[in-house]
Amino acid sequence: MSVAGGQAWTVSRYAVVVTVRLTPKGGRDAIDGIERLGDGRPVVKARVRAAASDGEANAALVKLLGQALDVSARQVTLVGGATARIKRVKIDGNGAALAATLEKITAEKS
């Protein structure tokens, strides 16, 4: 996935797709900023208390992103990486506003 401008997300008019590196059993539910993978791709670092079994960590990630971006959980959809550490998550809503909120959240943590 090509990420324009070095961001860990792509923006469309009605959604944002975020690339996330998830750490299950991370002690707390939090977004920890931006990280670069070994291949140079930026990702949003997130951690959840839930274990990576029976989809619990994925559900916790959906809830965490929904709360952080002030959208309902049904607007947040896992679109790739269900069983991988690197995930792609689509968040429906005003793409520009969601991107601005992501920028603010990740800038505070980086």
Biopython code that builds the backbone (N, CA, C, O; Angstrom):
import numpy as np
from Bio.PDB.StructureBuilder import StructureBuilder

atoms = [
    (1, "MET", "N", (0.838, -1.174, 0.000)),
    (1, "MET", "CA", (0.000, 0.000, 0.000)),
    (1, "MET", "C", (0.886, 1.241, 0.000)),
    (1, "MET", "O", (1.793, 1.358, 0.823)),
    (2, "SER", "N", (0.637, 2.123, -0.879)),
    (2, "SER", "CA", (1.368, 3.374, -0.941)),
    (2, "SER", "C", (0.712, 4.366, 0.015)),
    (2, "SER", "O", (-0.507, 4.539, 0.003)),
    (3, "VAL", "N", (1.510, 5.001, 0.822)),
    (3, "VAL", "CA", (0.978, 5.953, 1.787)),
    (3, "VAL", "C", (1.503, 7.333, 1.414)),
    (3, "VAL", "O", (2.680, 7.636, 1.607)),
    (4, "ALA", "N", (0.625, 8.153, 0.885)),
    (4, "ALA", "CA", (1.007, 9.489, 0.442)),
    (4, "ALA", "C", (1.414, 10.358, 1.618)),
    (4, "ALA", "O", (0.811, 10.300, 2.690)),
    (5, "GLY", "N", (2.438, 11.157, 1.403)),
    (5, "GLY", "CA", (2.842, 12.107, 2.426)),
    (5, "GLY", "C", (3.465, 11.473, 3.657)),
    (5, "GLY", "O", (3.649, 12.152, 4.667)),
    (6, "GLY", "N", (3.793, 10.195, 3.599)),
    (6, "GLY", "CA", (4.421, 9.551, 4.730)),
    (6, "GLY", "C", (3.487, 9.287, 5.887)),
    (6, "GLY", "O", (3.950, 9.057, 7.005)),
    (7, "GLN", "N", (2.180, 9.312, 5.655)),
    (7, "GLN", "CA", (1.214, 9.047, 6.715)),
    (7, "GLN", "C", (0.846, 7.568, 6.740)),
    (7, "GLN", "O", (0.995, 6.859, 5.744)),
    (8, "ALA", "N", (0.374, 7.124, 7.872)),
    (8, "ALA", "CA", (-0.018, 5.729, 8.054)),
    (8, "ALA", "C", (-1.476, 5.511, 7.667)),
    (8, "ALA", "O", (-2.073, 4.497, 8.029)),
    (9, "TRP", "N", (-2.045, 6.456, 6.934)),
    (9, "TRP", "CA", (-3.440, 6.330, 6.519)),
    (9, "TRP", "C", (-3.639, 6.970, 5.158)),
    (9, "TRP", "O", (-2.881, 7.845, 4.737)),
    (10, "THR", "N", (-4.676, 6.510, 4.487)),
    (10, "THR", "CA", (-5.089, 7.121, 3.229)),
    (10, "THR", "C", (-6.482, 7.697, 3.432)),
    (10, "THR", "O", (-7.301, 7.136, 4.160)),
    (11, "VAL", "N", (-6.734, 8.806, 2.788)),
    (11, "VAL", "CA", (-7.974, 9.545, 3.002)),
    (11, "VAL", "C", (-8.799, 9.551, 1.728)),
    (11, "VAL", "O", (-8.278, 9.794, 0.639)),
    (12, "SER", "N", (-10.082, 9.284, 1.871)),
    (12, "SER", "CA", (-11.034, 9.502, 0.788)),
    (12, "SER", "C", (-12.098, 10.447, 1.344)),
    (12, "SER", "O", (-12.046, 10.838, 2.510)),
    (13, "ARG", "N", (-13.030, 10.797, 0.525)),
    (13, "ARG", "CA", (-14.038, 11.761, 0.961)),
    (13, "ARG", "C", (-14.872, 11.246, 2.135)),
    (13, "ARG", "O", (-15.233, 12.007, 3.033)),
    (14, "TYR", "N", (-15.174, 9.942, 2.116)),
    (14, "TYR", "CA", (-16.099, 9.391, 3.114)),
    (14, "TYR", "C", (-15.472, 8.372, 4.059)),
    (14, "TYR", "O", (-16.194, 7.666, 4.763)),
    (15, "ALA", "N", (-14.144, 8.281, 4.088)),
    (15, "ALA", "CA", (-13.505, 7.293, 4.967)),
    (15, "ALA", "C", (-11.999, 7.538, 5.048)),
    (15, "ALA", "O", (-11.422, 8.303, 4.274)),
    (16, "VAL", "N", (-11.398, 6.866, 6.003)),
    (16, "VAL", "CA", (-9.951, 6.821, 6.146)),
    (16, "VAL", "C", (-9.589, 5.349, 6.335)),
    (16, "VAL", "O", (-10.270, 4.634, 7.070)),
    (17, "VAL", "N", (-8.521, 4.893, 5.677)),
    (17, "VAL", "CA", (-8.016, 3.545, 5.898)),
    (17, "VAL", "C", (-6.667, 3.691, 6.603)),
    (17, "VAL", "O", (-5.741, 4.312, 6.081)),
    (18, "VAL", "N", (-6.576, 3.107, 7.793)),
    (18, "VAL", "CA", (-5.398, 3.255, 8.646)),
    (18, "VAL", "C", (-4.637, 1.935, 8.697)),
    (18, "VAL", "O", (-5.238, 0.869, 8.834)),
    (19, "THR", "N", (-3.315, 2.010, 8.586)),
    (19, "THR", "CA", (-2.460, 0.842, 8.786)),
    (19, "THR", "C", (-1.986, 0.882, 10.232)),
    (19, "THR", "O", (-1.393, 1.863, 10.682)),
    (20, "VAL", "N", (-2.261, -0.211, 10.958)),
    (20, "VAL", "CA", (-2.009, -0.260, 12.397)),
    (20, "VAL", "C", (-1.099, -1.438, 12.718)),
    (20, "VAL", "O", (-1.260, -2.527, 12.166)),
    (21, "ARG", "N", (-0.153, -1.215, 13.605)),
    (21, "ARG", "CA", (0.634, -2.315, 14.185)),
    (21, "ARG", "C", (0.086, -2.524, 15.591)),
    (21, "ARG", "O", (0.276, -1.691, 16.477)),
    (22, "LEU", "N", (-0.598, -3.652, 15.780)),
    (22, "LEU", "CA", (-1.296, -3.914, 17.037)),
    (22, "LEU", "C", (-0.486, -4.816, 17.953)),
    (22, "LEU", "O", (0.057, -5.836, 17.526)),
    (23, "THR", "N", (-0.413, -4.424, 19.219)),
    (23, "THR", "CA", (0.212, -5.248, 20.248)),
    (23, "THR", "C", (-0.882, -5.718, 21.198)),
    (23, "THR", "O", (-1.373, -4.939, 22.015)),
    (24, "PRO", "N", (-1.269, -7.000, 21.096)),
    (24, "PRO", "CA", (-2.247, -7.527, 22.054)),
    (24, "PRO", "C", (-1.581, -7.760, 23.411)),
    (24, "PRO", "O", (-0.357, -7.853, 23.498)),
    (25, "LYS", "N", (-2.380, -7.852, 24.453)),
    (25, "LYS", "CA", (-1.886, -8.026, 25.823)),
    (25, "LYS", "C", (-0.838, -6.980, 26.138)),
    (25, "LYS", "O", (0.199, -7.274, 26.733)),
    (26, "GLY", "N", (-1.131, -5.731, 25.722)),
    (26, "GLY", "CA", (-0.178, -4.631, 25.884)),
    (26, "GLY", "C", (-0.296, -3.885, 27.196)),
    (26, "GLY", "O", (0.357, -2.856, 27.373)),
    (27, "GLY", "N", (-1.114, -4.374, 28.126)),
    (27, "GLY", "CA", (-1.217, -3.753, 29.446)),
    (27, "GLY", "C", (-2.243, -2.643, 29.546)),
    (27, "GLY", "O", (-2.749, -2.368, 30.634)),
    (28, "ARG", "N", (-2.560, -1.999, 28.431)),
    (28, "ARG", "CA", (-3.557, -0.927, 28.426)),
    (28, "ARG", "C", (-4.047, -0.749, 26.997)),
    (28, "ARG", "O", (-3.422, -1.236, 26.055)),
    (29, "ASP", "N", (-5.148, -0.063, 26.841)),
    (29, "ASP", "CA", (-5.671, 0.254, 25.516)),
    (29, "ASP", "C", (-5.211, 1.664, 25.173)),
    (29, "ASP", "O", (-5.606, 2.628, 25.827)),
    (30, "ALA", "N", (-4.370, 1.781, 24.139)),
    (30, "ALA", "CA", (-3.815, 3.092, 23.815)),
    (30, "ALA", "C", (-3.286, 3.140, 22.394)),
    (30, "ALA", "O", (-2.910, 2.126, 21.806)),
    (31, "ILE", "N", (-3.272, 4.364, 21.862)),
    (31, "ILE", "CA", (-2.591, 4.640, 20.602)),
    (31, "ILE", "C", (-1.280, 5.306, 20.988)),
    (31, "ILE", "O", (-1.267, 6.313, 21.696)),
    (32, "ASP", "N", (-0.167, 4.727, 20.510)),
    (32, "ASP", "CA", (1.157, 5.168, 20.947)),
    (32, "ASP", "C", (1.935, 5.950, 19.897)),
    (32, "ASP", "O", (3.156, 6.064, 20.007)),
    (33, "GLY", "N", (1.267, 6.492, 18.884)),
    (33, "GLY", "CA", (1.964, 7.309, 17.902)),
    (33, "GLY", "C", (2.224, 6.578, 16.602)),
    (33, "GLY", "O", (1.524, 5.625, 16.259)),
    (34, "ILE", "N", (3.243, 7.035, 15.878)),
    (34, "ILE", "CA", (3.600, 6.501, 14.568)),
    (34, "ILE", "C", (4.943, 5.791, 14.678)),
    (34, "ILE", "O", (5.831, 6.227, 15.412)),
    (35, "GLU", "N", (5.080, 4.699, 13.944)),
    (35, "GLU", "CA", (6.325, 3.943, 13.899)),
    (35, "GLU", "C", (6.612, 3.613, 12.440)),
    (35, "GLU", "O", (5.684, 3.498, 11.639)),
    (36, "ARG", "N", (7.876, 3.461, 12.086)),
    (36, "ARG", "CA", (8.243, 3.025, 10.740)),
    (36, "ARG", "C", (8.658, 1.563, 10.805)),
    (36, "ARG", "O", (9.455, 1.166, 11.655)),
    (37, "LEU", "N", (8.104, 0.769, 9.893)),
    (37, "LEU", "CA", (8.475, -0.634, 9.796)),
    (37, "LEU", "C", (9.846, -0.749, 9.136)),
    (37, "LEU", "O", (10.386, 0.241, 8.642)),
    (38, "GLY", "N", (10.402, -1.942, 9.129)),
    (38, "GLY", "CA", (11.704, -2.177, 8.520)),
    (38, "GLY", "C", (11.767, -1.791, 7.050)),
    (38, "GLY", "O", (12.825, -1.410, 6.549)),
    (39, "ASP", "N", (10.637, -1.889, 6.358)),
    (39, "ASP", "CA", (10.603, -1.523, 4.933)),
    (39, "ASP", "C", (10.288, -0.044, 4.723)),
    (39, "ASP", "O", (10.127, 0.400, 3.586)),
    (40, "GLY", "N", (10.198, 0.726, 5.818)),
    (40, "GLY", "CA", (9.986, 2.164, 5.715)),
    (40, "GLY", "C", (8.542, 2.623, 5.786)),
    (40, "GLY", "O", (8.277, 3.821, 5.877)),
    (41, "ARG", "N", (7.596, 1.676, 5.745)),
    (41, "ARG", "CA", (6.183, 2.067, 5.811)),
    (41, "ARG", "C", (5.825, 2.583, 7.203)),
    (41, "ARG", "O", (6.205, 1.983, 8.209)),
    (42, "PRO", "N", (5.094, 3.695, 7.259)),
    (42, "PRO", "CA", (4.629, 4.183, 8.555)),
    (42, "PRO", "C", (3.368, 3.430, 8.986)),
    (42, "PRO", "O", (2.528, 3.076, 8.158)),
    (43, "VAL", "N", (3.252, 3.195, 10.280)),
    (43, "VAL", "CA", (2.063, 2.555, 10.852)),
    (43, "VAL", "C", (1.702, 3.267, 12.150)),
    (43, "VAL", "O", (2.561, 3.849, 12.812)),
    (44, "VAL", "N", (0.430, 3.212, 12.501)),
    (44, "VAL", "CA", (-0.011, 3.702, 13.802)),
    (44, "VAL", "C", (0.236, 2.580, 14.804)),
    (44, "VAL", "O", (-0.210, 1.452, 14.594)),
    (45, "LYS", "N", (0.942, 2.879, 15.887)),
    (45, "LYS", "CA", (1.176, 1.884, 16.938)),
    (45, "LYS", "C", (-0.010, 1.908, 17.887)),
    (45, "LYS", "O", (-0.411, 2.964, 18.375)),
    (46, "ALA", "N", (-0.564, 0.731, 18.141)),
    (46, "ALA", "CA", (-1.673, 0.626, 19.087)),
    (46, "ALA", "C", (-1.449, -0.597, 19.960)),
    (46, "ALA", "O", (-0.836, -1.579, 19.541)),
    (47, "ARG", "N", (-1.955, -0.517, 21.170)),
    (47, "ARG", "CA", (-1.893, -1.662, 22.090)),
    (47, "ARG", "C", (-3.248, -1.825, 22.752)),
    (47, "ARG", "O", (-3.962, -0.853, 23.000)),
    (48, "VAL", "N", (-3.584, -3.066, 23.032)),
    (48, "VAL", "CA", (-4.836, -3.365, 23.725)),
    (48, "VAL", "C", (-4.558, -4.382, 24.819)),
    (48, "VAL", "O", (-3.600, -5.151, 24.744)),
    (49, "ARG", "N", (-5.407, -4.373, 25.833)),
    (49, "ARG", "CA", (-5.277, -5.344, 26.929)),
    (49, "ARG", "C", (-5.692, -6.740, 26.509)),
    (49, "ARG", "O", (-5.190, -7.724, 27.053)),
    (50, "ALA", "N", (-6.595, -6.842, 25.557)),
    (50, "ALA", "CA", (-7.160, -8.128, 25.149)),
    (50, "ALA", "C", (-6.101, -9.029, 24.516)),
    (50, "ALA", "O", (-5.131, -8.563, 23.918)),
    (51, "ALA", "N", (-6.320, -10.334, 24.668)),
    (51, "ALA", "CA", (-5.439, -11.327, 24.058)),
    (51, "ALA", "C", (-5.801, -11.504, 22.586)),
    (51, "ALA", "O", (-6.903, -11.171, 22.151)),
    (52, "ALA", "N", (-4.844, -12.037, 21.838)),
    (52, "ALA", "CA", (-5.055, -12.245, 20.401)),
    (52, "ALA", "C", (-5.727, -13.594, 20.149)),
    (52, "ALA", "O", (-5.243, -14.391, 19.345)),
    (53, "SER", "N", (-6.823, -13.845, 20.824)),
    (53, "SER", "CA", (-7.546, -15.091, 20.598)),
    (53, "SER", "C", (-9.020, -14.791, 20.397)),
    (53, "SER", "O", (-9.572, -13.874, 21.005)),
    (54, "ASP", "N", (-9.645, -15.572, 19.540)),
    (54, "ASP", "CA", (-11.080, -15.442, 19.251)),
    (54, "ASP", "C", (-11.466, -14.032, 18.804)),
    (54, "ASP", "O", (-12.606, -13.613, 19.010)),
    (55, "GLY", "N", (-10.539, -13.297, 18.198)),
    (55, "GLY", "CA", (-10.844, -11.965, 17.693)),
    (55, "GLY", "C", (-10.967, -10.901, 18.759)),
    (55, "GLY", "O", (-11.397, -9.785, 18.468)),
    (56, "GLU", "N", (-10.599, -11.219, 19.992)),
    (56, "GLU", "CA", (-10.744, -10.257, 21.087)),
    (56, "GLU", "C", (-9.887, -9.011, 20.882)),
    (56, "GLU", "O", (-10.347, -7.896, 21.126)),
    (57, "ALA", "N", (-8.635, -9.195, 20.433)),
    (57, "ALA", "CA", (-7.752, -8.039, 20.223)),
    (57, "ALA", "C", (-8.272, -7.174, 19.072)),
    (57, "ALA", "O", (-8.205, -5.947, 19.140)),
    (58, "ASN", "N", (-8.785, -7.805, 18.023)),
    (58, "ASN", "CA", (-9.342, -7.043, 16.906)),
    (58, "ASN", "C", (-10.549, -6.228, 17.354)),
    (58, "ASN", "O", (-10.685, -5.061, 16.987)),
    (59, "ALA", "N", (-11.418, -6.838, 18.140)),
    (59, "ALA", "CA", (-12.600, -6.121, 18.649)),
    (59, "ALA", "C", (-12.177, -4.955, 19.539)),
    (59, "ALA", "O", (-12.777, -3.881, 19.490)),
    (60, "ALA", "N", (-11.147, -5.168, 20.347)),
    (60, "ALA", "CA", (-10.653, -4.096, 21.213)),
    (60, "ALA", "C", (-10.045, -2.963, 20.387)),
    (60, "ALA", "O", (-10.189, -1.793, 20.741)),
    (61, "LEU", "N", (-9.367, -3.304, 19.287)),
    (61, "LEU", "CA", (-8.805, -2.285, 18.399)),
    (61, "LEU", "C", (-9.917, -1.457, 17.760)),
    (61, "LEU", "O", (-9.820, -0.231, 17.694)),
    (62, "VAL", "N", (-10.968, -2.121, 17.292)),
    (62, "VAL", "CA", (-12.106, -1.416, 16.690)),
    (62, "VAL", "C", (-12.704, -0.443, 17.707)),
    (62, "VAL", "O", (-13.001, 0.705, 17.378)),
    (63, "LYS", "N", (-12.876, -0.906, 18.930)),
    (63, "LYS", "CA", (-13.438, -0.048, 19.991)),
    (63, "LYS", "C", (-12.505, 1.117, 20.294)),
    (63, "LYS", "O", (-12.959, 2.252, 20.434)),
    (64, "LEU", "N", (-11.198, 0.846, 20.399)),
    (64, "LEU", "CA", (-10.210, 1.884, 20.696)),
    (64, "LEU", "C", (-10.212, 2.970, 19.618)),
    (64, "LEU", "O", (-10.237, 4.160, 19.935)),
    (65, "LEU", "N", (-10.186, 2.565, 18.350)),
    (65, "LEU", "CA", (-10.177, 3.556, 17.268)),
    (65, "LEU", "C", (-11.483, 4.342, 17.229)),
    (65, "LEU", "O", (-11.479, 5.549, 16.987)),
    (66, "GLY", "N", (-12.592, 3.660, 17.465)),
    (66, "GLY", "CA", (-13.875, 4.351, 17.497)),
    (66, "GLY", "C", (-13.911, 5.425, 18.571)),
    (66, "GLY", "O", (-14.361, 6.544, 18.326)),
    (67, "GLN", "N", (-13.435, 5.082, 19.760)),
    (67, "GLN", "CA", (-13.411, 6.052, 20.862)),
    (67, "GLN", "C", (-12.447, 7.199, 20.574)),
    (67, "GLN", "O", (-12.773, 8.362, 20.814)),
    (68, "ALA", "N", (-11.266, 6.875, 20.060)),
    (68, "ALA", "CA", (-10.254, 7.897, 19.800)),
    (68, "ALA", "C", (-10.714, 8.892, 18.740)),
    (68, "ALA", "O", (-10.391, 10.078, 18.809)),
    (69, "LEU", "N", (-11.474, 8.396, 17.754)),
    (69, "LEU", "CA", (-11.922, 9.247, 16.649)),
    (69, "LEU", "C", (-13.355, 9.729, 16.830)),
    (69, "LEU", "O", (-13.901, 10.406, 15.959)),
    (70, "ASP", "N", (-13.960, 9.383, 17.954)),
    (70, "ASP", "CA", (-15.319, 9.812, 18.288)),
    (70, "ASP", "C", (-16.333, 9.393, 17.223)),
    (70, "ASP", "O", (-17.152, 10.191, 16.769)),
    (71, "VAL", "N", (-16.251, 8.108, 16.836)),
    (71, "VAL", "CA", (-17.227, 7.521, 15.915)),
    (71, "VAL", "C", (-17.745, 6.238, 16.549)),
    (71, "VAL", "O", (-17.122, 5.695, 17.461)),
    (72, "SER", "N", (-18.876, 5.760, 16.069)),
    (72, "SER", "CA", (-19.419, 4.518, 16.626)),
    (72, "SER", "C", (-18.609, 3.327, 16.121)),
    (72, "SER", "O", (-17.991, 3.387, 15.057)),
    (73, "ALA", "N", (-18.619, 2.260, 16.885)),
    (73, "ALA", "CA", (-17.865, 1.060, 16.527)),
    (73, "ALA", "C", (-18.312, 0.495, 15.182)),
    (73, "ALA", "O", (-17.511, -0.127, 14.484)),
    (74, "ARG", "N", (-19.569, 0.696, 14.805)),
    (74, "ARG", "CA", (-20.031, 0.145, 13.531)),
    (74, "ARG", "C", (-19.448, 0.889, 12.332)),
    (74, "ARG", "O", (-19.537, 0.402, 11.205)),
    (75, "GLN", "N", (-18.846, 2.072, 12.559)),
    (75, "GLN", "CA", (-18.185, 2.815, 11.492)),
    (75, "GLN", "C", (-16.742, 2.358, 11.287)),
    (75, "GLN", "O", (-16.082, 2.797, 10.345)),
    (76, "VAL", "N", (-16.251, 1.484, 12.158)),
    (76, "VAL", "CA", (-14.869, 1.006, 12.120)),
    (76, "VAL", "C", (-14.887, -0.453, 11.682)),
    (76, "VAL", "O", (-15.531, -1.290, 12.314)),
    (77, "THR", "N", (-14.170, -0.757, 10.583)),
    (77, "THR", "CA", (-14.177, -2.100, 10.015)),
    (77, "THR", "C", (-12.755, -2.571, 9.756)),
    (77, "THR", "O", (-11.959, -1.861, 9.142)),
    (78, "LEU", "N", (-12.442, -3.767, 10.224)),
    (78, "LEU", "CA", (-11.155, -4.381, 9.925)),
    (78, "LEU", "C", (-11.215, -4.898, 8.491)),
    (78, "LEU", "O", (-12.038, -5.759, 8.183)),
    (79, "VAL", "N", (-10.354, -4.386, 7.609)),
    (79, "VAL", "CA", (-10.400, -4.773, 6.203)),
    (79, "VAL", "C", (-9.198, -5.601, 5.769)),
    (79, "VAL", "O", (-9.156, -6.083, 4.637)),
    (80, "GLY", "N", (-8.232, -5.770, 6.648)),
    (80, "GLY", "CA", (-7.083, -6.591, 6.306)),
    (80, "GLY", "C", (-6.251, -6.920, 7.530)),
    (80, "GLY", "O", (-6.152, -6.116, 8.456)),
    (81, "GLY", "N", (-5.646, -8.112, 7.534)),
    (81, "GLY", "CA", (-4.748, -8.488, 8.609)),
    (81, "GLY", "C", (-5.410, -9.033, 9.852)),
    (81, "GLY", "O", (-4.901, -8.845, 10.957)),
    (82, "ALA", "N", (-6.540, -9.708, 9.692)),
    (82, "ALA", "CA", (-7.287, -10.205, 10.855)),
    (82, "ALA", "C", (-6.429, -11.059, 11.784)),
    (82, "ALA", "O", (-6.612, -11.018, 13.001)),
    (83, "THR", "N", (-5.491, -11.838, 11.224)),
    (83, "THR", "CA", (-4.662, -12.705, 12.059)),
    (83, "THR", "C", (-3.212, -12.245, 12.111)),
    (83, "THR", "O", (-2.358, -12.956, 12.640)),
    (84, "ALA", "N", (-2.924, -11.070, 11.571)),
    (84, "ALA", "CA", (-1.557, -10.551, 11.538)),
    (84, "ALA", "C", (-1.402, -9.397, 12.526)),
    (84, "ALA", "O", (-2.388, -8.839, 13.008)),
    (85, "ARG", "N", (-0.176, -9.056, 12.812)),
    (85, "ARG", "CA", (0.099, -7.918, 13.696)),
    (85, "ARG", "C", (-0.173, -6.594, 12.972)),
    (85, "ARG", "O", (-0.642, -5.635, 13.586)),
    (86, "ILE", "N", (0.122, -6.543, 11.660)),
    (86, "ILE", "CA", (-0.135, -5.343, 10.862)),
    (86, "ILE", "C", (-1.538, -5.463, 10.285)),
    (86, "ILE", "O", (-1.853, -6.436, 9.600)),
    (87, "LYS", "N", (-2.372, -4.478, 10.561)),
    (87, "LYS", "CA", (-3.784, -4.528, 10.173)),
    (87, "LYS", "C", (-4.145, -3.284, 9.378)),
    (87, "LYS", "O", (-3.502, -2.242, 9.499)),
    (88, "ARG", "N", (-5.187, -3.411, 8.562)),
    (88, "ARG", "CA", (-5.753, -2.262, 7.864)),
    (88, "ARG", "C", (-7.180, -2.094, 8.358)),
    (88, "ARG", "O", (-7.969, -3.040, 8.345)),
    (89, "VAL", "N", (-7.504, -0.882, 8.792)),
    (89, "VAL", "CA", (-8.799, -0.600, 9.381)),
    (89, "VAL", "C", (-9.424, 0.577, 8.639)),
    (89, "VAL", "O", (-8.795, 1.623, 8.472)),
    (90, "LYS", "N", (-10.669, 0.396, 8.197)),
    (90, "LYS", "CA", (-11.406, 1.459, 7.510)),
    (90, "LYS", "C", (-12.342, 2.122, 8.515)),
    (90, "LYS", "O", (-13.073, 1.454, 9.247)),
    (91, "ILE", "N", (-12.301, 3.445, 8.530)),
    (91, "ILE", "CA", (-13.184, 4.211, 9.404)),
    (91, "ILE", "C", (-14.046, 5.096, 8.521)),
    (91, "ILE", "O", (-13.538, 5.975, 7.825)),
    (92, "ASP", "N", (-15.355, 4.862, 8.553)),
    (92, "ASP", "CA", (-16.287, 5.633, 7.745)),
    (92, "ASP", "C", (-16.605, 6.959, 8.416)),
    (92, "ASP", "O", (-16.728, 7.040, 9.638)),
    (93, "GLY", "N", (-16.734, 7.989, 7.604)),
    (93, "GLY", "CA", (-17.058, 9.323, 8.098)),
    (93, "GLY", "C", (-16.408, 10.354, 7.195)),
    (93, "GLY", "O", (-15.966, 10.029, 6.093)),
    (94, "ASN", "N", (-16.349, 11.579, 7.649)),
    (94, "ASN", "CA", (-15.707, 12.655, 6.903)),
    (94, "ASN", "C", (-14.203, 12.403, 6.889)),
    (94, "ASN", "O", (-13.531, 12.569, 7.907)),
    (95, "GLY", "N", (-13.681, 12.004, 5.741)),
    (95, "GLY", "CA", (-12.279, 11.615, 5.639)),
    (95, "GLY", "C", (-11.308, 12.677, 6.106)),
    (95, "GLY", "O", (-10.358, 12.372, 6.827)),
    (96, "ALA", "N", (-11.529, 13.922, 5.708)),
    (96, "ALA", "CA", (-10.620, 15.003, 6.086)),
    (96, "ALA", "C", (-10.635, 15.235, 7.592)),
    (96, "ALA", "O", (-9.584, 15.442, 8.198)),
    (97, "ALA", "N", (-11.806, 15.204, 8.195)),
    (97, "ALA", "CA", (-11.919, 15.418, 9.643)),
    (97, "ALA", "C", (-11.279, 14.263, 10.410)),
    (97, "ALA", "O", (-10.591, 14.487, 11.406)),
    (98, "LEU", "N", (-11.503, 13.024, 9.951)),
    (98, "LEU", "CA", (-10.892, 11.863, 10.603)),
    (98, "LEU", "C", (-9.378, 11.930, 10.508)),
    (98, "LEU", "O", (-8.680, 11.644, 11.481)),
    (99, "ALA", "N", (-8.857, 12.309, 9.329)),
    (99, "ALA", "CA", (-7.410, 12.419, 9.135)),
    (99, "ALA", "C", (-6.821, 13.481, 10.053)),
    (99, "ALA", "O", (-5.744, 13.286, 10.618)),
    (100, "ALA", "N", (-7.517, 14.600, 10.205)),
    (100, "ALA", "CA", (-7.038, 15.661, 11.085)),
    (100, "ALA", "C", (-6.981, 15.181, 12.539)),
    (100, "ALA", "O", (-6.041, 15.504, 13.265)),
    (101, "THR", "N", (-7.975, 14.419, 12.956)),
    (101, "THR", "CA", (-7.989, 13.877, 14.316)),
    (101, "THR", "C", (-6.859, 12.869, 14.501)),
    (101, "THR", "O", (-6.185, 12.877, 15.531)),
    (102, "LEU", "N", (-6.647, 11.997, 13.506)),
    (102, "LEU", "CA", (-5.542, 11.040, 13.578)),
    (102, "LEU", "C", (-4.209, 11.768, 13.681)),
    (102, "LEU", "O", (-3.343, 11.381, 14.466)),
    (103, "GLU", "N", (-4.048, 12.815, 12.895)),
    (103, "GLU", "CA", (-2.809, 13.604, 12.923)),
    (103, "GLU", "C", (-2.571, 14.149, 14.321)),
    (103, "GLU", "O", (-1.452, 14.088, 14.830)),
    (104, "LYS", "N", (-3.603, 14.675, 14.937)),
    (104, "LYS", "CA", (-3.491, 15.247, 16.279)),
    (104, "LYS", "C", (-3.156, 14.162, 17.313)),
    (104, "LYS", "O", (-2.266, 14.345, 18.143)),
    (105, "ILE", "N", (-3.867, 13.045, 17.256)),
    (105, "ILE", "CA", (-3.655, 11.966, 18.223)),
    (105, "ILE", "C", (-2.246, 11.415, 18.122)),
    (105, "ILE", "O", (-1.579, 11.232, 19.140)),
    (106, "THR", "N", (-1.781, 11.145, 16.903)),
    (106, "THR", "CA", (-0.463, 10.537, 16.737)),
    (106, "THR", "C", (0.667, 11.524, 16.987)),
    (106, "THR", "O", (1.743, 11.123, 17.430)),
    (107, "ALA", "N", (0.445, 12.805, 16.713)),
    (107, "ALA", "CA", (1.468, 13.821, 16.962)),
    (107, "ALA", "C", (1.711, 13.985, 18.463)),
    (107, "ALA", "O", (2.839, 14.226, 18.891)),
    (108, "GLU", "N", (0.657, 13.854, 19.251)),
    (108, "GLU", "CA", (0.781, 13.979, 20.714)),
    (108, "GLU", "C", (1.607, 12.848, 21.293)),
    (108, "GLU", "O", (2.258, 13.022, 22.323)),
    (109, "LYS", "N", (1.591, 11.693, 20.649)),
    (109, "LYS", "CA", (2.243, 10.503, 21.198)),
    (109, "LYS", "C", (3.643, 10.276, 20.646)),
    (109, "LYS", "O", (4.437, 9.562, 21.258)),
    (110, "SER", "N", (3.957, 10.867, 19.509)),
    (110, "SER", "CA", (5.252, 10.586, 18.867)),
    (110, "SER", "C", (6.381, 11.393, 19.463)),
    (110, "SER", "O", (7.526, 11.267, 19.030)),
]
sb = StructureBuilder()
sb.init_structure("model")
sb.init_model(0)
sb.init_chain("A")
sb.init_seg("    ")
for serial, (resi, resn, name, xyz) in enumerate(atoms, 1):
    if name == "N":
        sb.init_residue(resn, " ", resi, " ")
    sb.init_atom(name, np.array(xyz, "f"), 0.0, 1.0, " ", f" {name:<3s}", serial, name[0])
structure = sb.get_structure()
